[in-house]
Amino acid sequence: MPLSATAVGALLGLGTQMYSNALRKLPYMRHPWEHVLGMGIGAVLANQMVKWEAKAQEDLDKLLVKAQEANQRRYFGISVFSLSFWPHFLLY
């Protein structure tokens, strides 16, 4: 997975730089160091996006477990004995 994210990011960086040169009607490889810089930035951003997505999924799983536990306590954690302490108008 990291290799494919790196390759995709590098290609996006290269494509962005070439597209920028094409829009300005300059030669595609006018400054080769800009292409290398674009490929490096694209690769780093793609890898960071993959890491962020994995972290977001992990956080979502934790929140879903907490919500499920809260629902279990809310709906199934009430016993008959705890209801006897509530005011009667709240029970009906």
Secondary structure, 3 states (H helix, E strand, C coil): CHHHHHHHHHHHHHHHHHHHHHHCCCCCCCCHHHHHHHHHHHHHHHHHHHHHHHHHHHHHHHHHHHHHHHHHHHHHCCCHHHHCCCCHHHHC
